[in-house]
Amino acid sequence: MHKHQNWESFRDSGMLWWVNRIIHTFGWMIVLYEEDDGEVVAASPKRCTDILGFPASVDEEKLESFRAHIGAKHP
């Protein structure tokens, strides 16, 4: 049985970063709209032709979260 996940866990696991890395190639990203406490209240696709990719520091941080989520070992 598939377990339902929320946007917070999708973001925190690094999966949102991973998906956005891929779709940035095509000029798109998924944007989360949050309350002040961090609760995600909406999500939507957005064109991002002026923002392609992430800073190296973000990539390093999110890659670690993503690896931990999927159970991958760091080389």
PDB file of N, CA, C and O in Angstrom, chain B, residues numbered from 101:
ATOM      1  N   MET B 101       0.833  -1.172   0.000  1.00  0.00           N
ATOM      2  CA  MET B 101       0.000   0.000   0.000  1.00  0.00           C
ATOM      3  C   MET B 101       0.882   1.241   0.000  1.00  0.00           C
ATOM      4  O   MET B 101       1.878   1.297   0.722  1.00  0.00           O
ATOM      5  N   HIS B 102       0.531   2.211  -0.785  1.00  0.00           N
ATOM      6  CA  HIS B 102       1.283   3.458  -0.881  1.00  0.00           C
ATOM      7  C   HIS B 102       0.948   4.361   0.302  1.00  0.00           C
ATOM      8  O   HIS B 102      -0.221   4.571   0.626  1.00  0.00           O
ATOM      9  N   LYS B 103       1.987   4.889   0.941  1.00  0.00           N
ATOM     10  CA  LYS B 103       1.782   5.794   2.065  1.00  0.00           C
ATOM     11  C   LYS B 103       1.739   7.229   1.536  1.00  0.00           C
ATOM     12  O   LYS B 103       2.636   7.654   0.808  1.00  0.00           O
ATOM     13  N   HIS B 104       0.698   7.966   1.905  1.00  0.00           N
ATOM     14  CA  HIS B 104       0.554   9.356   1.488  1.00  0.00           C
ATOM     15  C   HIS B 104       1.652  10.209   2.106  1.00  0.00           C
ATOM     16  O   HIS B 104       1.930  10.100   3.300  1.00  0.00           O
ATOM     17  N   GLN B 105       2.275  11.056   1.299  1.00  0.00           N
ATOM     18  CA  GLN B 105       3.297  11.984   1.766  1.00  0.00           C
ATOM     19  C   GLN B 105       2.792  13.411   1.617  1.00  0.00           C
ATOM     20  O   GLN B 105       2.000  13.704   0.720  1.00  0.00           O
ATOM     21  N   ASN B 106       3.241  14.283   2.479  1.00  0.00           N
ATOM     22  CA  ASN B 106       2.861  15.684   2.347  1.00  0.00           C
ATOM     23  C   ASN B 106       4.003  16.471   1.694  1.00  0.00           C
ATOM     24  O   ASN B 106       5.108  15.959   1.510  1.00  0.00           O
ATOM     25  N   TRP B 107       3.705  17.727   1.350  1.00  0.00           N
ATOM     26  CA  TRP B 107       4.708  18.563   0.680  1.00  0.00           C
ATOM     27  C   TRP B 107       5.912  18.828   1.576  1.00  0.00           C
ATOM     28  O   TRP B 107       7.034  18.933   1.081  1.00  0.00           O
ATOM     29  N   GLU B 108       5.700  18.937   2.883  1.00  0.00           N
ATOM     30  CA  GLU B 108       6.823  19.181   3.786  1.00  0.00           C
ATOM     31  C   GLU B 108       7.831  18.037   3.725  1.00  0.00           C
ATOM     32  O   GLU B 108       9.037  18.272   3.644  1.00  0.00           O
ATOM     33  N   SER B 109       7.344  16.808   3.765  1.00  0.00           N
ATOM     34  CA  SER B 109       8.273  15.674   3.713  1.00  0.00           C
ATOM     35  C   SER B 109       8.908  15.551   2.332  1.00  0.00           C
ATOM     36  O   SER B 109      10.059  15.128   2.225  1.00  0.00           O
ATOM     37  N   PHE B 110       8.183  15.910   1.273  1.00  0.00           N
ATOM     38  CA  PHE B 110       8.741  15.902  -0.082  1.00  0.00           C
ATOM     39  C   PHE B 110       9.884  16.913  -0.175  1.00  0.00           C
ATOM     40  O   PHE B 110      10.928  16.625  -0.760  1.00  0.00           O
ATOM     41  N   ARG B 111       9.681  18.093   0.404  1.00  0.00           N
ATOM     42  CA  ARG B 111      10.716  19.129   0.427  1.00  0.00           C
ATOM     43  C   ARG B 111      11.892  18.700   1.301  1.00  0.00           C
ATOM     44  O   ARG B 111      13.041  18.764   0.866  1.00  0.00           O
ATOM     45  N   ASP B 112      11.616  18.266   2.525  1.00  0.00           N
ATOM     46  CA  ASP B 112      12.662  17.949   3.491  1.00  0.00           C
ATOM     47  C   ASP B 112      13.507  16.753   3.087  1.00  0.00           C
ATOM     48  O   ASP B 112      14.673  16.660   3.470  1.00  0.00           O
ATOM     49  N   SER B 113      12.931  15.838   2.320  1.00  0.00           N
ATOM     50  CA  SER B 113      13.668  14.652   1.889  1.00  0.00           C
ATOM     51  C   SER B 113      14.660  14.947   0.772  1.00  0.00           C
ATOM     52  O   SER B 113      15.518  14.118   0.468  1.00  0.00           O
ATOM     53  N   GLY B 114      14.549  16.124   0.160  1.00  0.00           N
ATOM     54  CA  GLY B 114      15.400  16.451  -0.977  1.00  0.00           C
ATOM     55  C   GLY B 114      14.758  16.119  -2.313  1.00  0.00           C
ATOM     56  O   GLY B 114      15.317  16.423  -3.367  1.00  0.00           O
ATOM     57  N   MET B 115      13.591  15.498  -2.273  1.00  0.00           N
ATOM     58  CA  MET B 115      12.923  15.124  -3.530  1.00  0.00           C
ATOM     59  C   MET B 115      12.468  16.339  -4.330  1.00  0.00           C
ATOM     60  O   MET B 115      12.554  16.323  -5.557  1.00  0.00           O
ATOM     61  N   LEU B 116      11.989  17.388  -3.673  1.00  0.00           N
ATOM     62  CA  LEU B 116      11.581  18.598  -4.392  1.00  0.00           C
ATOM     63  C   LEU B 116      12.780  19.203  -5.107  1.00  0.00           C
ATOM     64  O   LEU B 116      12.679  19.597  -6.269  1.00  0.00           O
ATOM     65  N   TRP B 117      13.906  19.277  -4.423  1.00  0.00           N
ATOM     66  CA  TRP B 117      15.142  19.779  -5.040  1.00  0.00           C
ATOM     67  C   TRP B 117      15.510  18.938  -6.259  1.00  0.00           C
ATOM     68  O   TRP B 117      15.847  19.484  -7.309  1.00  0.00           O
ATOM     69  N   TRP B 118      15.449  17.616  -6.127  1.00  0.00           N
ATOM     70  CA  TRP B 118      15.823  16.723  -7.225  1.00  0.00           C
ATOM     71  C   TRP B 118      14.915  16.923  -8.441  1.00  0.00           C
ATOM     72  O   TRP B 118      15.394  17.033  -9.569  1.00  0.00           O
ATOM     73  N   VAL B 119      13.617  16.970  -8.204  1.00  0.00           N
ATOM     74  CA  VAL B 119      12.665  17.190  -9.299  1.00  0.00           C
ATOM     75  C   VAL B 119      12.901  18.559  -9.936  1.00  0.00           C
ATOM     76  O   VAL B 119      12.903  18.681 -11.161  1.00  0.00           O
ATOM     77  N   ASN B 120      13.100  19.581  -9.115  1.00  0.00           N
ATOM     78  CA  ASN B 120      13.332  20.915  -9.662  1.00  0.00           C
ATOM     79  C   ASN B 120      14.633  20.995 -10.457  1.00  0.00           C
ATOM     80  O   ASN B 120      14.703  21.722 -11.448  1.00  0.00           O
ATOM     81  N   ARG B 121      15.655  20.264 -10.041  1.00  0.00           N
ATOM     82  CA  ARG B 121      16.905  20.225 -10.829  1.00  0.00           C
ATOM     83  C   ARG B 121      16.625  19.718 -12.242  1.00  0.00           C
ATOM     84  O   ARG B 121      17.156  20.244 -13.220  1.00  0.00           O
ATOM     85  N   ILE B 122      15.791  18.700 -12.332  1.00  0.00           N
ATOM     86  CA  ILE B 122      15.483  18.108 -13.639  1.00  0.00           C
ATOM     87  C   ILE B 122      14.628  19.053 -14.473  1.00  0.00           C
ATOM     88  O   ILE B 122      14.948  19.306 -15.634  1.00  0.00           O
ATOM     89  N   ILE B 123      13.547  19.581 -13.902  1.00  0.00           N
ATOM     90  CA  ILE B 123      12.640  20.396 -14.720  1.00  0.00           C
ATOM     91  C   ILE B 123      13.171  21.814 -14.959  1.00  0.00           C
ATOM     92  O   ILE B 123      12.673  22.510 -15.844  1.00  0.00           O
ATOM     93  N   HIS B 124      14.177  22.256 -14.183  1.00  0.00           N
ATOM     94  CA  HIS B 124      14.831  23.537 -14.483  1.00  0.00           C
ATOM     95  C   HIS B 124      15.423  23.513 -15.890  1.00  0.00           C
ATOM     96  O   HIS B 124      15.490  24.542 -16.562  1.00  0.00           O
ATOM     97  N   THR B 125      15.848  22.338 -16.323  1.00  0.00           N
ATOM     98  CA  THR B 125      16.408  22.183 -17.671  1.00  0.00           C
ATOM     99  C   THR B 125      15.430  22.665 -18.734  1.00  0.00           C
ATOM    100  O   THR B 125      15.836  23.149 -19.791  1.00  0.00           O
ATOM    101  N   PHE B 126      14.149  22.529 -18.448  1.00  0.00           N
ATOM    102  CA  PHE B 126      13.107  22.908 -19.393  1.00  0.00           C
ATOM    103  C   PHE B 126      12.466  24.247 -19.040  1.00  0.00           C
ATOM    104  O   PHE B 126      11.459  24.631 -19.636  1.00  0.00           O
ATOM    105  N   GLY B 127      13.056  24.973 -18.054  1.00  0.00           N
ATOM    106  CA  GLY B 127      12.550  26.285 -17.678  1.00  0.00           C
ATOM    107  C   GLY B 127      11.362  26.279 -16.738  1.00  0.00           C
ATOM    108  O   GLY B 127      10.570  27.221 -16.730  1.00  0.00           O
ATOM    109  N   TRP B 128      11.228  25.223 -15.944  1.00  0.00           N
ATOM    110  CA  TRP B 128      10.104  25.107 -14.998  1.00  0.00           C
ATOM    111  C   TRP B 128      10.608  24.792 -13.604  1.00  0.00           C
ATOM    112  O   TRP B 128      11.730  24.315 -13.435  1.00  0.00           O
ATOM    113  N   MET B 129       9.785  25.057 -12.611  1.00  0.00           N
ATOM    114  CA  MET B 129      10.053  24.637 -11.237  1.00  0.00           C
ATOM    115  C   MET B 129       8.725  24.468 -10.505  1.00  0.00           C
ATOM    116  O   MET B 129       7.703  25.026 -10.904  1.00  0.00           O
ATOM    117  N   ILE B 130       8.760  23.693  -9.432  1.00  0.00           N
ATOM    118  CA  ILE B 130       7.607  23.560  -8.549  1.00  0.00           C
ATOM    119  C   ILE B 130       7.842  24.508  -7.384  1.00  0.00           C
ATOM    120  O   ILE B 130       8.886  24.460  -6.734  1.00  0.00           O
ATOM    121  N   VAL B 131       6.874  25.362  -7.126  1.00  0.00           N
ATOM    122  CA  VAL B 131       6.970  26.351  -6.061  1.00  0.00           C
ATOM    123  C   VAL B 131       6.016  25.966  -4.940  1.00  0.00           C
ATOM    124  O   VAL B 131       4.851  25.649  -5.180  1.00  0.00           O
ATOM    125  N   LEU B 132       6.528  25.998  -3.706  1.00  0.00           N
ATOM    126  CA  LEU B 132       5.692  25.750  -2.541  1.00  0.00           C
ATOM    127  C   LEU B 132       5.376  27.074  -1.865  1.00  0.00           C
ATOM    128  O   LEU B 132       6.255  27.918  -1.691  1.00  0.00           O
ATOM    129  N   TYR B 133       4.128  27.250  -1.488  1.00  0.00           N
ATOM    130  CA  TYR B 133       3.695  28.444  -0.769  1.00  0.00           C
ATOM    131  C   TYR B 133       3.473  28.041   0.678  1.00  0.00           C
ATOM    132  O   TYR B 133       2.698  27.130   0.969  1.00  0.00           O
ATOM    133  N   GLU B 134       4.165  28.731   1.588  1.00  0.00           N
ATOM    134  CA  GLU B 134       4.176  28.346   2.995  1.00  0.00           C
ATOM    135  C   GLU B 134       3.601  29.425   3.896  1.00  0.00           C
ATOM    136  O   GLU B 134       3.641  30.617   3.589  1.00  0.00           O
ATOM    137  N   GLU B 135       3.063  28.964   5.021  1.00  0.00           N
ATOM    138  CA  GLU B 135       2.682  29.857   6.112  1.00  0.00           C
ATOM    139  C   GLU B 135       3.965  30.239   6.858  1.00  0.00           C
ATOM    140  O   GLU B 135       5.026  29.681   6.581  1.00  0.00           O
ATOM    141  N   ASP B 136       3.878  31.173   7.788  1.00  0.00           N
ATOM    142  CA  ASP B 136       5.041  31.601   8.564  1.00  0.00           C
ATOM    143  C   ASP B 136       5.679  30.461   9.356  1.00  0.00           C
ATOM    144  O   ASP B 136       6.879  30.485   9.626  1.00  0.00           O
ATOM    145  N   ASP B 137       4.873  29.460   9.729  1.00  0.00           N
ATOM    146  CA  ASP B 137       5.391  28.336  10.511  1.00  0.00           C
ATOM    147  C   ASP B 137       5.988  27.224   9.646  1.00  0.00           C
ATOM    148  O   ASP B 137       6.405  26.194  10.174  1.00  0.00           O
ATOM    149  N   GLY B 138       6.034  27.417   8.326  1.00  0.00           N
ATOM    150  CA  GLY B 138       6.620  26.427   7.428  1.00  0.00           C
ATOM    151  C   GLY B 138       5.633  25.447   6.846  1.00  0.00           C
ATOM    152  O   GLY B 138       6.010  24.624   6.012  1.00  0.00           O
ATOM    153  N   GLU B 139       4.370  25.507   7.260  1.00  0.00           N
ATOM    154  CA  GLU B 139       3.360  24.604   6.710  1.00  0.00           C
ATOM    155  C   GLU B 139       3.078  24.990   5.259  1.00  0.00           C
ATOM    156  O   GLU B 139       2.806  26.151   4.954  1.00  0.00           O
ATOM    157  N   VAL B 140       3.148  24.001   4.377  1.00  0.00           N
ATOM    158  CA  VAL B 140       2.874  24.243   2.961  1.00  0.00           C
ATOM    159  C   VAL B 140       1.366  24.283   2.752  1.00  0.00           C
ATOM    160  O   VAL B 140       0.648  23.359   3.134  1.00  0.00           O
ATOM    161  N   VAL B 141       0.900  25.365   2.143  1.00  0.00           N
ATOM    162  CA  VAL B 141      -0.534  25.534   1.930  1.00  0.00           C
ATOM    163  C   VAL B 141      -0.926  25.374   0.464  1.00  0.00           C
ATOM    164  O   VAL B 141      -2.106  25.214   0.151  1.00  0.00           O
ATOM    165  N   ALA B 142       0.057  25.417  -0.435  1.00  0.00           N
ATOM    166  CA  ALA B 142      -0.228  25.248  -1.868  1.00  0.00           C
ATOM    167  C   ALA B 142       1.067  24.956  -2.602  1.00  0.00           C
ATOM    168  O   ALA B 142       2.159  25.226  -2.101  1.00  0.00           O
ATOM    169  N   ALA B 143       0.929  24.404  -3.786  1.00  0.00           N
ATOM    170  CA  ALA B 143       2.067  24.143  -4.658  1.00  0.00           C
ATOM    171  C   ALA B 143       1.611  24.368  -6.093  1.00  0.00           C
ATOM    172  O   ALA B 143       0.461  24.102  -6.444  1.00  0.00           O
ATOM    173  N   SER B 144       2.527  24.860  -6.911  1.00  0.00           N
ATOM    174  CA  SER B 144       2.173  25.064  -8.315  1.00  0.00           C
ATOM    175  C   SER B 144       3.430  25.089  -9.177  1.00  0.00           C
ATOM    176  O   SER B 144       4.520  25.381  -8.684  1.00  0.00           O
ATOM    177  N   PRO B 145       3.278  24.782 -10.463  1.00  0.00           N
ATOM    178  CA  PRO B 145       4.409  24.919 -11.380  1.00  0.00           C
ATOM    179  C   PRO B 145       4.610  26.396 -11.736  1.00  0.00           C
ATOM    180  O   PRO B 145       3.659  27.178 -11.719  1.00  0.00           O
ATOM    181  N   LYS B 146       5.826  26.763 -12.052  1.00  0.00           N
ATOM    182  CA  LYS B 146       6.126  28.140 -12.424  1.00  0.00           C
ATOM    183  C   LYS B 146       7.241  28.148 -13.455  1.00  0.00           C
ATOM    184  O   LYS B 146       8.180  27.358 -13.368  1.00  0.00           O
ATOM    185  N   ARG B 147       7.139  29.042 -14.433  1.00  0.00           N
ATOM    186  CA  ARG B 147       8.210  29.225 -15.409  1.00  0.00           C
ATOM    187  C   ARG B 147       9.396  29.870 -14.712  1.00  0.00           C
ATOM    188  O   ARG B 147       9.213  30.739 -13.860  1.00  0.00           O
ATOM    189  N   CYS B 148      10.597  29.462 -15.060  1.00  0.00           N
ATOM    190  CA  CYS B 148      11.794  30.011 -14.413  1.00  0.00           C
ATOM    191  C   CYS B 148      12.923  30.184 -15.424  1.00  0.00           C
ATOM    192  O   CYS B 148      14.024  29.672 -15.225  1.00  0.00           O
ATOM    193  N   THR B 149      12.653  30.890 -16.485  1.00  0.00           N
ATOM    194  CA  THR B 149      13.657  31.044 -17.536  1.00  0.00           C
ATOM    195  C   THR B 149      14.859  31.864 -17.104  1.00  0.00           C
ATOM    196  O   THR B 149      15.916  31.775 -17.729  1.00  0.00           O
ATOM    197  N   ASP B 150      14.724  32.667 -16.042  1.00  0.00           N
ATOM    198  CA  ASP B 150      15.862  33.463 -15.576  1.00  0.00           C
ATOM    199  C   ASP B 150      16.627  32.797 -14.431  1.00  0.00           C
ATOM    200  O   ASP B 150      17.706  33.263 -14.064  1.00  0.00           O
ATOM    201  N   ILE B 151      16.092  31.725 -13.866  1.00  0.00           N
ATOM    202  CA  ILE B 151      16.746  31.005 -12.769  1.00  0.00           C
ATOM    203  C   ILE B 151      16.910  29.548 -13.190  1.00  0.00           C
ATOM    204  O   ILE B 151      15.946  28.783 -13.178  1.00  0.00           O
ATOM    205  N   LEU B 152      18.115  29.172 -13.556  1.00  0.00           N
ATOM    206  CA  LEU B 152      18.355  27.789 -13.960  1.00  0.00           C
ATOM    207  C   LEU B 152      19.424  27.194 -13.059  1.00  0.00           C
ATOM    208  O   LEU B 152      20.576  27.625 -13.085  1.00  0.00           O
ATOM    209  N   GLY B 153      19.048  26.217 -12.273  1.00  0.00           N
ATOM    210  CA  GLY B 153      19.986  25.575 -11.372  1.00  0.00           C
ATOM    211  C   GLY B 153      19.954  26.177  -9.979  1.00  0.00           C
ATOM    212  O   GLY B 153      19.162  27.073  -9.688  1.00  0.00           O
ATOM    213  N   PHE B 154      20.833  25.667  -9.123  1.00  0.00           N
ATOM    214  CA  PHE B 154      20.920  26.088  -7.738  1.00  0.00           C
ATOM    215  C   PHE B 154      22.369  26.413  -7.407  1.00  0.00           C
ATOM    216  O   PHE B 154      23.279  25.912  -8.067  1.00  0.00           O
ATOM    217  N   PRO B 155      22.598  27.249  -6.387  1.00  0.00           N
ATOM    218  CA  PRO B 155      23.973  27.482  -5.931  1.00  0.00           C
ATOM    219  C   PRO B 155      24.585  26.174  -5.431  1.00  0.00           C
ATOM    220  O   PRO B 155      23.872  25.281  -4.971  1.00  0.00           O
ATOM    221  N   ALA B 156      25.908  26.070  -5.524  1.00  0.00           N
ATOM    222  CA  ALA B 156      26.596  24.837  -5.125  1.00  0.00           C
ATOM    223  C   ALA B 156      26.300  24.466  -3.677  1.00  0.00           C
ATOM    224  O   ALA B 156      26.157  23.284  -3.365  1.00  0.00           O
ATOM    225  N   SER B 157      26.206  25.447  -2.791  1.00  0.00           N
ATOM    226  CA  SER B 157      25.944  25.148  -1.381  1.00  0.00           C
ATOM    227  C   SER B 157      24.574  24.494  -1.192  1.00  0.00           C
ATOM    228  O   SER B 157      24.427  23.605  -0.353  1.00  0.00           O
ATOM    229  N   VAL B 158      23.584  24.920  -1.953  1.00  0.00           N
ATOM    230  CA  VAL B 158      22.247  24.320  -1.882  1.00  0.00           C
ATOM    231  C   VAL B 158      22.303  22.903  -2.443  1.00  0.00           C
ATOM    232  O   VAL B 158      21.741  21.979  -1.855  1.00  0.00           O
ATOM    233  N   ASP B 159      22.980  22.729  -3.584  1.00  0.00           N
ATOM    234  CA  ASP B 159      23.110  21.400  -4.172  1.00  0.00           C
ATOM    235  C   ASP B 159      23.747  20.417  -3.195  1.00  0.00           C
ATOM    236  O   ASP B 159      23.277  19.287  -3.063  1.00  0.00           O
ATOM    237  N   GLU B 160      24.805  20.831  -2.513  1.00  0.00           N
ATOM    238  CA  GLU B 160      25.482  19.940  -1.564  1.00  0.00           C
ATOM    239  C   GLU B 160      24.565  19.551  -0.410  1.00  0.00           C
ATOM    240  O   GLU B 160      24.490  18.380  -0.037  1.00  0.00           O
ATOM    241  N   GLU B 161      23.871  20.533   0.154  1.00  0.00           N
ATOM    242  CA  GLU B 161      22.976  20.275   1.284  1.00  0.00           C
ATOM    243  C   GLU B 161      21.826  19.357   0.882  1.00  0.00           C
ATOM    244  O   GLU B 161      21.537  18.378   1.571  1.00  0.00           O
ATOM    245  N   LYS B 162      21.175  19.672  -0.229  1.00  0.00           N
ATOM    246  CA  LYS B 162      20.011  18.899  -0.654  1.00  0.00           C
ATOM    247  C   LYS B 162      20.402  17.510  -1.144  1.00  0.00           C
ATOM    248  O   LYS B 162      19.634  16.560  -0.991  1.00  0.00           O
ATOM    249  N   LEU B 163      21.581  17.385  -1.728  1.00  0.00           N
ATOM    250  CA  LEU B 163      22.035  16.064  -2.173  1.00  0.00           C
ATOM    251  C   LEU B 163      22.195  15.133  -0.973  1.00  0.00           C
ATOM    252  O   LEU B 163      21.857  13.952  -1.058  1.00  0.00           O
ATOM    253  N   GLU B 164      22.701  15.647   0.132  1.00  0.00           N
ATOM    254  CA  GLU B 164      22.825  14.826   1.335  1.00  0.00           C
ATOM    255  C   GLU B 164      21.457  14.368   1.835  1.00  0.00           C
ATOM    256  O   GLU B 164      21.290  13.207   2.211  1.00  0.00           O
ATOM    257  N   SER B 165      20.476  15.275   1.842  1.00  0.00           N
ATOM    258  CA  SER B 165      19.114  14.903   2.248  1.00  0.00           C
ATOM    259  C   SER B 165      18.538  13.855   1.320  1.00  0.00           C
ATOM    260  O   SER B 165      17.919  12.888   1.766  1.00  0.00           O
ATOM    261  N   PHE B 166      18.744  14.050   0.022  1.00  0.00           N
ATOM    262  CA  PHE B 166      18.227  13.121  -0.982  1.00  0.00           C
ATOM    263  C   PHE B 166      18.864  11.741  -0.824  1.00  0.00           C
ATOM    264  O   PHE B 166      18.168  10.727  -0.859  1.00  0.00           O
ATOM    265  N   ARG B 167      20.186  11.704  -0.650  1.00  0.00           N
ATOM    266  CA  ARG B 167      20.871  10.417  -0.457  1.00  0.00           C
ATOM    267  C   ARG B 167      20.365   9.699   0.786  1.00  0.00           C
ATOM    268  O   ARG B 167      20.155   8.486   0.766  1.00  0.00           O
ATOM    269  N   ALA B 168      20.172  10.440   1.858  1.00  0.00           N
ATOM    270  CA  ALA B 168      19.661   9.832   3.094  1.00  0.00           C
ATOM    271  C   ALA B 168      18.260   9.282   2.871  1.00  0.00           C
ATOM    272  O   ALA B 168      17.926   8.206   3.367  1.00  0.00           O
ATOM    273  N   HIS B 169      17.442  10.015   2.131  1.00  0.00           N
ATOM    274  CA  HIS B 169      16.058   9.586   1.872  1.00  0.00           C
ATOM    275  C   HIS B 169      15.993   8.290   1.073  1.00  0.00           C
ATOM    276  O   HIS B 169      15.186   7.410   1.371  1.00  0.00           O
ATOM    277  N   ILE B 170      16.843   8.177   0.060  1.00  0.00           N
ATOM    278  CA  ILE B 170      16.790   6.980  -0.782  1.00  0.00           C
ATOM    279  C   ILE B 170      17.688   5.866  -0.267  1.00  0.00           C
ATOM    280  O   ILE B 170      17.704   4.770  -0.829  1.00  0.00           O
ATOM    281  N   GLY B 171      18.444   6.142   0.811  1.00  0.00           N
ATOM    282  CA  GLY B 171      19.303   5.123   1.406  1.00  0.00           C
ATOM    283  C   GLY B 171      20.597   4.899   0.658  1.00  0.00           C
ATOM    284  O   GLY B 171      21.204   3.833   0.767  1.00  0.00           O
ATOM    285  N   ALA B 172      21.030   5.900  -0.105  1.00  0.00           N
ATOM    286  CA  ALA B 172      22.268   5.773  -0.865  1.00  0.00           C
ATOM    287  C   ALA B 172      23.467   6.091   0.022  1.00  0.00           C
ATOM    288  O   ALA B 172      23.404   6.966   0.885  1.00  0.00           O
ATOM    289  N   LYS B 173      24.540   5.377  -0.202  1.00  0.00           N
ATOM    290  CA  LYS B 173      25.787   5.617   0.517  1.00  0.00           C
ATOM    291  C   LYS B 173      26.592   6.676  -0.230  1.00  0.00           C
ATOM    292  O   LYS B 173      26.602   6.718  -1.460  1.00  0.00           O
ATOM    293  N   HIS B 174      27.267   7.531   0.539  1.00  0.00           N
ATOM    294  CA  HIS B 174      28.133   8.541  -0.073  1.00  0.00           C
ATOM    295  C   HIS B 174      29.409   7.838  -0.545  1.00  0.00           C
ATOM    296  O   HIS B 174      30.010   7.064   0.200  1.00  0.00           O
ATOM    297  N   PRO B 175      29.820   8.113  -1.790  1.00  0.00           N
ATOM    298  CA  PRO B 175      31.034   7.434  -2.296  1.00  0.00           C
ATOM    299  C   PRO B 175      32.284   7.816  -1.538  1.00  0.00           C
ATOM    300  O   PRO B 175      33.369   7.327  -1.851  1.00  0.00           O
TER     301      PRO B 175
END
